[in-house]
Amino acid sequence: MTQDIENPEKEEDPIILYIMSAVERGSPVAPRDIAIEIADDRARENSPKDAWRKYLLAVKQQAKNLARQGRISILRRGVPIDPNKMKGLVKFSLPVKE
């Protein structure tokens, strides 16, 4: 058995694409807003109104990863924080200097 070596580039996670799209709009965005956007895009007719909650943890985990890479900043009260100390109410934005 051989692996497909011809396409070594890995596609980005769709959650990452939603996060980057949201922060590139300019203003800081809450993880909840991104999760709601994902849920709305993937909603079915019989989806519950709080379906966004199942995406919230994935959004936060991917945001931590992006912040560690320096692609976004995680803000608490408008101030960048360490991604490893993310808790409570936070927002995501394009990278800002501390």
PDB file as gemmi writes it, atoms N, CA and C in Angstrom:
CRYST1    1.000    1.000    1.000  90.00  90.00  90.00 P 1                      
ATOM      1  N   MET A   1       0.825  -1.185   0.000  1.00  0.00           N  
ATOM      2  CA  MET A   1       0.000   0.000   0.000  1.00  0.00           C  
ATOM      3  C   MET A   1       0.869   1.249   0.000  1.00  0.00           C  
ATOM      4  N   THR A   2       0.548   2.167  -0.857  1.00  0.00           N  
ATOM      5  CA  THR A   2       1.303   3.412  -0.887  1.00  0.00           C  
ATOM      6  C   THR A   2       0.403   4.569  -0.495  1.00  0.00           C  
ATOM      7  N   GLN A   3       1.017   5.575   0.086  1.00  0.00           N  
ATOM      8  CA  GLN A   3       0.269   6.764   0.471  1.00  0.00           C  
ATOM      9  C   GLN A   3       0.296   7.764  -0.668  1.00  0.00           C  
ATOM     10  N   ASP A   4      -0.696   8.613  -0.705  1.00  0.00           N  
ATOM     11  CA  ASP A   4      -0.768   9.654  -1.718  1.00  0.00           C  
ATOM     12  C   ASP A   4       0.206  10.775  -1.343  1.00  0.00           C  
ATOM     13  N   ILE A   5       1.378  10.754  -1.987  1.00  0.00           N  
ATOM     14  CA  ILE A   5       2.428  11.718  -1.681  1.00  0.00           C  
ATOM     15  C   ILE A   5       2.339  12.927  -2.609  1.00  0.00           C  
ATOM     16  N   GLU A   6       1.547  12.828  -3.665  1.00  0.00           N  
ATOM     17  CA  GLU A   6       1.485  13.907  -4.639  1.00  0.00           C  
ATOM     18  C   GLU A   6       0.881  15.188  -4.076  1.00  0.00           C  
ATOM     19  N   ASN A   7       0.025  15.112  -3.060  1.00  0.00           N  
ATOM     20  CA  ASN A   7      -0.607  16.298  -2.495  1.00  0.00           C  
ATOM     21  C   ASN A   7      -0.203  16.429  -1.030  1.00  0.00           C  
ATOM     22  N   PRO A   8       1.037  16.898  -0.769  1.00  0.00           N  
ATOM     23  CA  PRO A   8       1.506  16.981   0.610  1.00  0.00           C  
ATOM     24  C   PRO A   8       0.847  18.099   1.416  1.00  0.00           C  
ATOM     25  N   GLU A   9       0.277  19.116   0.717  1.00  0.00           N  
ATOM     26  CA  GLU A   9      -0.356  20.222   1.443  1.00  0.00           C  
ATOM     27  C   GLU A   9      -1.670  19.752   2.042  1.00  0.00           C  
ATOM     28  N   LYS A  10      -1.810  20.028   3.314  1.00  0.00           N  
ATOM     29  CA  LYS A  10      -3.019  19.635   4.014  1.00  0.00           C  
ATOM     30  C   LYS A  10      -4.015  20.791   3.936  1.00  0.00           C  
ATOM     31  N   GLU A  11      -5.265  20.467   3.646  1.00  0.00           N  
ATOM     32  CA  GLU A  11      -6.284  21.516   3.612  1.00  0.00           C  
ATOM     33  C   GLU A  11      -6.511  22.029   5.013  1.00  0.00           C  
ATOM     34  N   GLU A  12      -6.774  23.336   5.121  1.00  0.00           N  
ATOM     35  CA  GLU A  12      -7.024  23.920   6.441  1.00  0.00           C  
ATOM     36  C   GLU A  12      -8.391  23.498   6.952  1.00  0.00           C  
ATOM     37  N   ASP A  13      -8.446  23.344   8.238  1.00  0.00           N  
ATOM     38  CA  ASP A  13      -9.683  23.001   8.916  1.00  0.00           C  
ATOM     39  C   ASP A  13     -10.727  24.077   8.614  1.00  0.00           C  
ATOM     40  N   PRO A  14     -11.964  23.693   8.317  1.00  0.00           N  
ATOM     41  CA  PRO A  14     -12.995  24.702   8.032  1.00  0.00           C  
ATOM     42  C   PRO A  14     -13.229  25.660   9.195  1.00  0.00           C  
ATOM     43  N   ILE A  15     -13.029  25.209  10.419  1.00  0.00           N  
ATOM     44  CA  ILE A  15     -13.196  26.076  11.586  1.00  0.00           C  
ATOM     45  C   ILE A  15     -12.178  27.212  11.523  1.00  0.00           C  
ATOM     46  N   ILE A  16     -10.950  26.883  11.132  1.00  0.00           N  
ATOM     47  CA  ILE A  16      -9.900  27.902  10.999  1.00  0.00           C  
ATOM     48  C   ILE A  16     -10.298  28.932   9.950  1.00  0.00           C  
ATOM     49  N   LEU A  17     -10.876  28.467   8.864  1.00  0.00           N  
ATOM     50  CA  LEU A  17     -11.293  29.388   7.803  1.00  0.00           C  
ATOM     51  C   LEU A  17     -12.370  30.346   8.304  1.00  0.00           C  
ATOM     52  N   TYR A  18     -13.307  29.836   9.100  1.00  0.00           N  
ATOM     53  CA  TYR A  18     -14.335  30.710   9.677  1.00  0.00           C  
ATOM     54  C   TYR A  18     -13.716  31.740  10.618  1.00  0.00           C  
ATOM     55  N   ILE A  19     -12.779  31.305  11.452  1.00  0.00           N  
ATOM     56  CA  ILE A  19     -12.141  32.220  12.403  1.00  0.00           C  
ATOM     57  C   ILE A  19     -11.383  33.315  11.654  1.00  0.00           C  
ATOM     58  N   MET A  20     -10.577  32.908  10.685  1.00  0.00           N  
ATOM     59  CA  MET A  20      -9.787  33.888   9.939  1.00  0.00           C  
ATOM     60  C   MET A  20     -10.691  34.851   9.166  1.00  0.00           C  
ATOM     61  N   SER A  21     -11.755  34.336   8.605  1.00  0.00           N  
ATOM     62  CA  SER A  21     -12.702  35.188   7.883  1.00  0.00           C  
ATOM     63  C   SER A  21     -13.328  36.215   8.827  1.00  0.00           C  
ATOM     64  N   ALA A  22     -13.677  35.784  10.024  1.00  0.00           N  
ATOM     65  CA  ALA A  22     -14.315  36.680  10.991  1.00  0.00           C  
ATOM     66  C   ALA A  22     -13.360  37.769  11.467  1.00  0.00           C  
ATOM     67  N   VAL A  23     -12.117  37.415  11.788  1.00  0.00           N  
ATOM     68  CA  VAL A  23     -11.190  38.434  12.303  1.00  0.00           C  
ATOM     69  C   VAL A  23     -10.718  39.375  11.202  1.00  0.00           C  
ATOM     70  N   GLU A  24     -10.708  38.911   9.962  1.00  0.00           N  
ATOM     71  CA  GLU A  24     -10.274  39.764   8.859  1.00  0.00           C  
ATOM     72  C   GLU A  24     -11.285  40.853   8.531  1.00  0.00           C  
ATOM     73  N   ARG A  25     -12.482  40.757   9.101  1.00  0.00           N  
ATOM     74  CA  ARG A  25     -13.485  41.814   8.897  1.00  0.00           C  
ATOM     75  C   ARG A  25     -13.101  43.087   9.627  1.00  0.00           C  
ATOM     76  N   GLY A  26     -12.187  42.981  10.593  1.00  0.00           N  
ATOM     77  CA  GLY A  26     -11.653  44.192  11.220  1.00  0.00           C  
ATOM     78  C   GLY A  26     -11.857  44.311  12.704  1.00  0.00           C  
ATOM     79  N   SER A  27     -13.055  44.146  13.189  1.00  0.00           N  
ATOM     80  CA  SER A  27     -13.285  44.341  14.624  1.00  0.00           C  
ATOM     81  C   SER A  27     -13.172  43.006  15.369  1.00  0.00           C  
ATOM     82  N   PRO A  28     -12.843  43.059  16.666  1.00  0.00           N  
ATOM     83  CA  PRO A  28     -12.747  41.821  17.447  1.00  0.00           C  
ATOM     84  C   PRO A  28     -14.082  41.070  17.440  1.00  0.00           C  
ATOM     85  N   VAL A  29     -13.997  39.760  17.422  1.00  0.00           N  
ATOM     86  CA  VAL A  29     -15.187  38.922  17.328  1.00  0.00           C  
ATOM     87  C   VAL A  29     -15.181  37.872  18.442  1.00  0.00           C  
ATOM     88  N   ALA A  30     -16.335  37.616  19.013  1.00  0.00           N  
ATOM     89  CA  ALA A  30     -16.471  36.636  20.089  1.00  0.00           C  
ATOM     90  C   ALA A  30     -16.547  35.219  19.511  1.00  0.00           C  
ATOM     91  N   PRO A  31     -16.029  34.231  20.247  1.00  0.00           N  
ATOM     92  CA  PRO A  31     -16.097  32.842  19.778  1.00  0.00           C  
ATOM     93  C   PRO A  31     -17.543  32.398  19.520  1.00  0.00           C  
ATOM     94  N   ARG A  32     -18.454  32.890  20.346  1.00  0.00           N  
ATOM     95  CA  ARG A  32     -19.871  32.542  20.202  1.00  0.00           C  
ATOM     96  C   ARG A  32     -20.397  32.974  18.827  1.00  0.00           C  
ATOM     97  N   ASP A  33     -20.006  34.148  18.367  1.00  0.00           N  
ATOM     98  CA  ASP A  33     -20.471  34.646  17.077  1.00  0.00           C  
ATOM     99  C   ASP A  33     -19.983  33.769  15.931  1.00  0.00           C  
ATOM    100  N   ILE A  34     -18.757  33.297  16.040  1.00  0.00           N  
ATOM    101  CA  ILE A  34     -18.202  32.410  15.010  1.00  0.00           C  
ATOM    102  C   ILE A  34     -18.935  31.077  15.029  1.00  0.00           C  
ATOM    103  N   ALA A  35     -19.177  30.536  16.225  1.00  0.00           N  
ATOM    104  CA  ALA A  35     -19.899  29.263  16.355  1.00  0.00           C  
ATOM    105  C   ALA A  35     -21.312  29.377  15.790  1.00  0.00           C  
ATOM    106  N   ILE A  36     -21.967  30.510  16.025  1.00  0.00           N  
ATOM    107  CA  ILE A  36     -23.311  30.723  15.482  1.00  0.00           C  
ATOM    108  C   ILE A  36     -23.277  30.768  13.962  1.00  0.00           C  
ATOM    109  N   GLU A  37     -22.273  31.426  13.416  1.00  0.00           N  
ATOM    110  CA  GLU A  37     -22.132  31.501  11.954  1.00  0.00           C  
ATOM    111  C   GLU A  37     -21.938  30.108  11.357  1.00  0.00           C  
ATOM    112  N   ILE A  38     -21.111  29.294  11.980  1.00  0.00           N  
ATOM    113  CA  ILE A  38     -20.879  27.924  11.501  1.00  0.00           C  
ATOM    114  C   ILE A  38     -22.180  27.127  11.567  1.00  0.00           C  
ATOM    115  N   ALA A  39     -22.866  27.211  12.696  1.00  0.00           N  
ATOM    116  CA  ALA A  39     -24.113  26.459  12.875  1.00  0.00           C  
ATOM    117  C   ALA A  39     -25.167  26.891  11.856  1.00  0.00           C  
ATOM    118  N   ASP A  40     -25.256  28.192  11.600  1.00  0.00           N  
ATOM    119  CA  ASP A  40     -26.228  28.681  10.625  1.00  0.00           C  
ATOM    120  C   ASP A  40     -25.921  28.160   9.222  1.00  0.00           C  
ATOM    121  N   ASP A  41     -24.639  28.103   8.873  1.00  0.00           N  
ATOM    122  CA  ASP A  41     -24.249  27.609   7.554  1.00  0.00           C  
ATOM    123  C   ASP A  41     -24.511  26.114   7.399  1.00  0.00           C  
ATOM    124  N   ARG A  42     -24.447  25.389   8.497  1.00  0.00           N  
ATOM    125  CA  ARG A  42     -24.614  23.931   8.444  1.00  0.00           C  
ATOM    126  C   ARG A  42     -25.986  23.474   8.935  1.00  0.00           C  
ATOM    127  N   ALA A  43     -26.880  24.402   9.194  1.00  0.00           N  
ATOM    128  CA  ALA A  43     -28.180  24.074   9.784  1.00  0.00           C  
ATOM    129  C   ALA A  43     -29.060  23.279   8.824  1.00  0.00           C  
ATOM    130  N   ARG A  44     -29.839  22.415   9.432  1.00  0.00           N  
ATOM    131  CA  ARG A  44     -30.868  21.682   8.698  1.00  0.00           C  
ATOM    132  C   ARG A  44     -32.213  22.225   9.159  1.00  0.00           C  
ATOM    133  N   GLU A  45     -33.244  21.773   8.532  1.00  0.00           N  
ATOM    134  CA  GLU A  45     -34.582  22.262   8.880  1.00  0.00           C  
ATOM    135  C   GLU A  45     -34.936  21.979  10.341  1.00  0.00           C  
ATOM    136  N   ASN A  46     -34.552  20.815  10.832  1.00  0.00           N  
ATOM    137  CA  ASN A  46     -34.940  20.412  12.185  1.00  0.00           C  
ATOM    138  C   ASN A  46     -33.839  20.669  13.222  1.00  0.00           C  
ATOM    139  N   SER A  47     -32.849  21.484  12.896  1.00  0.00           N  
ATOM    140  CA  SER A  47     -31.762  21.776  13.837  1.00  0.00           C  
ATOM    141  C   SER A  47     -32.272  22.634  14.988  1.00  0.00           C  
ATOM    142  N   PRO A  48     -31.832  22.330  16.214  1.00  0.00           N  
ATOM    143  CA  PRO A  48     -32.238  23.173  17.345  1.00  0.00           C  
ATOM    144  C   PRO A  48     -31.590  24.555  17.245  1.00  0.00           C  
ATOM    145  N   LYS A  49     -32.188  25.527  17.912  1.00  0.00           N  
ATOM    146  CA  LYS A  49     -31.677  26.902  17.853  1.00  0.00           C  
ATOM    147  C   LYS A  49     -30.319  27.042  18.528  1.00  0.00           C  
ATOM    148  N   ASP A  50     -30.011  26.156  19.475  1.00  0.00           N  
ATOM    149  CA  ASP A  50     -28.724  26.251  20.164  1.00  0.00           C  
ATOM    150  C   ASP A  50     -27.694  25.259  19.604  1.00  0.00           C  
ATOM    151  N   ALA A  51     -27.834  24.899  18.336  1.00  0.00           N  
ATOM    152  CA  ALA A  51     -26.890  23.972  17.698  1.00  0.00           C  
ATOM    153  C   ALA A  51     -25.474  24.552  17.658  1.00  0.00           C  
ATOM    154  N   TRP A  52     -25.359  25.867  17.758  1.00  0.00           N  
ATOM    155  CA  TRP A  52     -24.048  26.523  17.718  1.00  0.00           C  
ATOM    156  C   TRP A  52     -23.155  26.075  18.871  1.00  0.00           C  
ATOM    157  N   ARG A  53     -23.758  25.645  19.975  1.00  0.00           N  
ATOM    158  CA  ARG A  53     -22.983  25.263  21.156  1.00  0.00           C  
ATOM    159  C   ARG A  53     -22.019  24.112  20.884  1.00  0.00           C  
ATOM    160  N   LYS A  54     -22.384  23.210  19.977  1.00  0.00           N  
ATOM    161  CA  LYS A  54     -21.494  22.084  19.705  1.00  0.00           C  
ATOM    162  C   LYS A  54     -20.237  22.508  18.939  1.00  0.00           C  
ATOM    163  N   TYR A  55     -20.250  23.693  18.358  1.00  0.00           N  
ATOM    164  CA  TYR A  55     -19.078  24.195  17.638  1.00  0.00           C  
ATOM    165  C   TYR A  55     -18.189  25.095  18.504  1.00  0.00           C  
ATOM    166  N   LEU A  56     -18.687  25.522  19.642  1.00  0.00           N  
ATOM    167  CA  LEU A  56     -17.972  26.500  20.460  1.00  0.00           C  
ATOM    168  C   LEU A  56     -16.613  25.989  20.931  1.00  0.00           C  
ATOM    169  N   LEU A  57     -16.533  24.770  21.419  1.00  0.00           N  
ATOM    170  CA  LEU A  57     -15.257  24.231  21.898  1.00  0.00           C  
ATOM    171  C   LEU A  57     -14.247  24.132  20.759  1.00  0.00           C  
ATOM    172  N   ALA A  58     -14.695  23.682  19.599  1.00  0.00           N  
ATOM    173  CA  ALA A  58     -13.793  23.577  18.443  1.00  0.00           C  
ATOM    174  C   ALA A  58     -13.264  24.950  18.037  1.00  0.00           C  
ATOM    175  N   VAL A  59     -14.122  25.961  18.079  1.00  0.00           N  
ATOM    176  CA  VAL A  59     -13.704  27.320  17.735  1.00  0.00           C  
ATOM    177  C   VAL A  59     -12.631  27.793  18.713  1.00  0.00           C  
ATOM    178  N   LYS A  60     -12.860  27.575  20.003  1.00  0.00           N  
ATOM    179  CA  LYS A  60     -11.885  28.012  21.008  1.00  0.00           C  
ATOM    180  C   LYS A  60     -10.558  27.269  20.876  1.00  0.00           C  
ATOM    181  N   GLN A  61     -10.609  25.963  20.619  1.00  0.00           N  
ATOM    182  CA  GLN A  61      -9.373  25.192  20.481  1.00  0.00           C  
ATOM    183  C   GLN A  61      -8.579  25.632  19.264  1.00  0.00           C  
ATOM    184  N   GLN A  62      -9.259  25.835  18.142  1.00  0.00           N  
ATOM    185  CA  GLN A  62      -8.553  26.272  16.938  1.00  0.00           C  
ATOM    186  C   GLN A  62      -8.010  27.691  17.106  1.00  0.00           C  
ATOM    187  N   ALA A  63      -8.732  28.532  17.835  1.00  0.00           N  
ATOM    188  CA  ALA A  63      -8.260  29.898  18.077  1.00  0.00           C  
ATOM    189  C   ALA A  63      -6.983  29.880  18.914  1.00  0.00           C  
ATOM    190  N   LYS A  64      -6.920  29.013  19.908  1.00  0.00           N  
ATOM    191  CA  LYS A  64      -5.688  28.888  20.700  1.00  0.00           C  
ATOM    192  C   LYS A  64      -4.523  28.505  19.804  1.00  0.00           C  
ATOM    193  N   ASN A  65      -4.771  27.549  18.924  1.00  0.00           N  
ATOM    194  CA  ASN A  65      -3.737  27.097  18.000  1.00  0.00           C  
ATOM    195  C   ASN A  65      -3.282  28.243  17.088  1.00  0.00           C  
ATOM    196  N   LEU A  66      -4.237  28.996  16.552  1.00  0.00           N  
ATOM    197  CA  LEU A  66      -3.895  30.130  15.677  1.00  0.00           C  
ATOM    198  C   LEU A  66      -3.138  31.214  16.438  1.00  0.00           C  
ATOM    199  N   ALA A  67      -3.507  31.440  17.690  1.00  0.00           N  
ATOM    200  CA  ALA A  67      -2.822  32.456  18.504  1.00  0.00           C  
ATOM    201  C   ALA A  67      -1.389  32.026  18.794  1.00  0.00           C  
ATOM    202  N   ARG A  68      -1.180  30.755  19.047  1.00  0.00           N  
ATOM    203  CA  ARG A  68       0.189  30.256  19.284  1.00  0.00           C  
ATOM    204  C   ARG A  68       1.059  30.426  18.040  1.00  0.00           C  
ATOM    205  N   GLN A  69       0.430  30.326  16.857  1.00  0.00           N  
ATOM    206  CA  GLN A  69       1.154  30.510  15.597  1.00  0.00           C  
ATOM    207  C   GLN A  69       1.342  31.991  15.256  1.00  0.00           C  
ATOM    208  N   GLY A  70       0.676  32.864  15.996  1.00  0.00           N  
ATOM    209  CA  GLY A  70       0.779  34.300  15.740  1.00  0.00           C  
ATOM    210  C   GLY A  70      -0.141  34.814  14.651  1.00  0.00           C  
ATOM    211  N   ARG A  71      -1.125  34.020  14.240  1.00  0.00           N  
ATOM    212  CA  ARG A  71      -2.025  34.427  13.167  1.00  0.00           C  
ATOM    213  C   ARG A  71      -3.191  35.280  13.668  1.00  0.00           C  
ATOM    214  N   ILE A  72      -3.542  35.140  14.962  1.00  0.00           N  
ATOM    215  CA  ILE A  72      -4.572  35.976  15.573  1.00  0.00           C  
ATOM    216  C   ILE A  72      -4.137  36.333  16.984  1.00  0.00           C  
ATOM    217  N   SER A  73      -4.866  37.262  17.596  1.00  0.00           N  
ATOM    218  CA  SER A  73      -4.668  37.583  19.007  1.00  0.00           C  
ATOM    219  C   SER A  73      -5.938  37.246  19.751  1.00  0.00           C  
ATOM    220  N   ILE A  74      -5.782  36.791  20.976  1.00  0.00           N  
ATOM    221  CA  ILE A  74      -6.920  36.554  21.855  1.00  0.00           C  
ATOM    222  C   ILE A  74      -6.940  37.708  22.848  1.00  0.00           C  
ATOM    223  N   LEU A  75      -8.071  38.387  22.915  1.00  0.00           N  
ATOM    224  CA  LEU A  75      -8.189  39.585  23.740  1.00  0.00           C  
ATOM    225  C   LEU A  75      -9.134  39.363  24.911  1.00  0.00           C  
ATOM    226  N   ARG A  76      -8.727  39.868  26.067  1.00  0.00           N  
ATOM    227  CA  ARG A  76      -9.617  39.964  27.222  1.00  0.00           C  
ATOM    228  C   ARG A  76      -9.603  41.425  27.629  1.00  0.00           C  
ATOM    229  N   ARG A  77     -10.776  42.031  27.645  1.00  0.00           N  
ATOM    230  CA  ARG A  77     -10.915  43.463  27.941  1.00  0.00           C  
ATOM    231  C   ARG A  77     -10.060  44.316  26.998  1.00  0.00           C  
ATOM    232  N   GLY A  78      -9.932  43.867  25.765  1.00  0.00           N  
ATOM    233  CA  GLY A  78      -9.205  44.616  24.753  1.00  0.00           C  
ATOM    234  C   GLY A  78      -7.699  44.469  24.788  1.00  0.00           C  
ATOM    235  N   VAL A  79      -7.187  43.619  25.708  1.00  0.00           N  
ATOM    236  CA  VAL A  79      -5.744  43.439  25.862  1.00  0.00           C  
ATOM    237  C   VAL A  79      -5.366  42.012  25.448  1.00  0.00           C  
ATOM    238  N   PRO A  80      -4.314  41.847  24.617  1.00  0.00           N  
ATOM    239  CA  PRO A  80      -3.897  40.500  24.229  1.00  0.00           C  
ATOM    240  C   PRO A  80      -3.488  39.667  25.447  1.00  0.00           C  
ATOM    241  N   ILE A  81      -3.877  38.397  25.436  1.00  0.00           N  
ATOM    242  CA  ILE A  81      -3.524  37.490  26.531  1.00  0.00           C  
ATOM    243  C   ILE A  81      -2.796  36.275  25.981  1.00  0.00           C  
ATOM    244  N   ASP A  82      -2.168  35.538  26.882  1.00  0.00           N  
ATOM    245  CA  ASP A  82      -1.514  34.282  26.543  1.00  0.00           C  
ATOM    246  C   ASP A  82      -2.591  33.260  26.171  1.00  0.00           C  
ATOM    247  N   PRO A  83      -2.475  32.605  25.005  1.00  0.00           N  
ATOM    248  CA  PRO A  83      -3.497  31.633  24.603  1.00  0.00           C  
ATOM    249  C   PRO A  83      -3.671  30.494  25.620  1.00  0.00           C  
ATOM    250  N   ASN A  84      -2.615  30.178  26.345  1.00  0.00           N  
ATOM    251  CA  ASN A  84      -2.693  29.098  27.326  1.00  0.00           C  
ATOM    252  C   ASN A  84      -3.508  29.493  28.556  1.00  0.00           C  
ATOM    253  N   LYS A  85      -3.764  30.776  28.714  1.00  0.00           N  
ATOM    254  CA  LYS A  85      -4.522  31.261  29.867  1.00  0.00           C  
ATOM    255  C   LYS A  85      -5.900  31.758  29.453  1.00  0.00           C  
ATOM    256  N   MET A  86      -6.376  31.279  28.316  1.00  0.00           N  
ATOM    257  CA  MET A  86      -7.671  31.730  27.810  1.00  0.00           C  
ATOM    258  C   MET A  86      -8.799  31.126  28.640  1.00  0.00           C  
ATOM    259  N   LYS A  87      -9.600  32.001  29.226  1.00  0.00           N  
ATOM    260  CA  LYS A  87     -10.808  31.584  29.931  1.00  0.00           C  
ATOM    261  C   LYS A  87     -11.707  32.805  30.060  1.00  0.00           C  
ATOM    262  N   GLY A  88     -12.959  32.563  30.347  1.00  0.00           N  
ATOM    263  CA  GLY A  88     -13.885  33.669  30.498  1.00  0.00           C  
ATOM    264  C   GLY A  88     -14.256  34.295  29.167  1.00  0.00           C  
ATOM    265  N   LEU A  89     -14.670  35.542  29.224  1.00  0.00           N  
ATOM    266  CA  LEU A  89     -15.091  36.261  28.031  1.00  0.00           C  
ATOM    267  C   LEU A  89     -13.873  36.773  27.270  1.00  0.00           C  
ATOM    268  N   VAL A  90     -13.732  36.300  26.055  1.00  0.00           N  
ATOM    269  CA  VAL A  90     -12.614  36.705  25.205  1.00  0.00           C  
ATOM    270  C   VAL A  90     -13.142  37.049  23.810  1.00  0.00           C  
ATOM    271  N   LYS A  91     -12.310  37.726  23.061  1.00  0.00           N  
ATOM    272  CA  LYS A  91     -12.593  38.001  21.650  1.00  0.00           C  
ATOM    273  C   LYS A  91     -11.328  37.720  20.863  1.00  0.00           C  
ATOM    274  N   PHE A  92     -11.514  37.508  19.585  1.00  0.00           N  
ATOM    275  CA  PHE A  92     -10.396  37.244  18.686  1.00  0.00           C  
ATOM    276  C   PHE A  92     -10.238  38.416  17.734  1.00  0.00           C  
ATOM    277  N   SER A  93      -8.977  38.719  17.381  1.00  0.00           N  
ATOM    278  CA  SER A  93      -8.714  39.791  16.425  1.00  0.00           C  
ATOM    279  C   SER A  93      -7.463  39.448  15.644  1.00  0.00           C  
ATOM    280  N   LEU A  94      -7.181  40.262  14.649  1.00  0.00           N  
ATOM    281  CA  LEU A  94      -5.904  40.131  13.950  1.00  0.00           C  
ATOM    282  C   LEU A  94      -4.795  40.394  14.964  1.00  0.00           C  
ATOM    283  N   PRO A  95      -3.589  39.909  14.721  1.00  0.00           N  
ATOM    284  CA  PRO A  95      -2.509  40.098  15.704  1.00  0.00           C  
ATOM    285  C   PRO A  95      -2.298  41.554  16.072  1.00  0.00           C  
ATOM    286  N   VAL A  96      -2.184  41.798  17.377  1.00  0.00           N  
ATOM    287  CA  VAL A  96      -1.880  43.135  17.893  1.00  0.00           C  
ATOM    288  C   VAL A  96      -0.679  43.040  18.809  1.00  0.00           C  
ATOM    289  N   LYS A  97       0.041  44.146  18.924  1.00  0.00           N  
ATOM    290  CA  LYS A  97       1.205  44.163  19.812  1.00  0.00           C  
ATOM    291  C   LYS A  97       0.741  44.403  21.233  1.00  0.00           C  
ATOM    292  N   GLU A  98       1.429  43.787  22.160  1.00  0.00           N  
ATOM    293  CA  GLU A  98       1.068  43.923  23.582  1.00  0.00           C  
ATOM    294  C   GLU A  98       1.519  45.234  24.157  1.00  0.00           C  
TER     295      GLU A  98                                                      
END                                                                             
